[in-house]
Amino acid sequence: MRRTTIYLDAELDMQLRAESRRRNRPVAEIIREILRERFNAERNSHSRSPHAGSFSSGTSDTASRVDDVLAETGFGTSS
């Protein structure tokens, strides 16, 4: 493990120490856990939506023919 130094404002330091006491764990462990959670959340937010591919248009070329499909449905035209 590598050692590093961070600077915290008074409020953040107070919250971190309170959390450390509440969990009865070292401040460094709390910081590592929070950083891991944050980085994992960021990585997962860039992943594919769980709903992607859930709906089928019945054809496989809709994306490549988007303008034609919109024209066929009358999208964007006033009646």
C-alpha positions, 0 to 999 in steps of 0.5 A: 500500500502507498502512503499519501497526504490529503488536506481536508477542511474542518467540516470534512475532517470532523465528519470523517473522524465521526464516521471512523468512531462510529464504525470503530475503524481507522480513518485511512480505511474509511477513506479507502472505502469511500474512494473505492465506492466512488470509483466503482460507481463512476465505472458502472455509470458508463456501462450499458443501460440495463434496458438497452436491447429490451425493445425490438422494432422488428428490424435490425437496420433501424439505426442506419435508416433513421431518416427513412424510418422517421419519414415513414412514421410522419415524425416532424411533419404537421398534419 
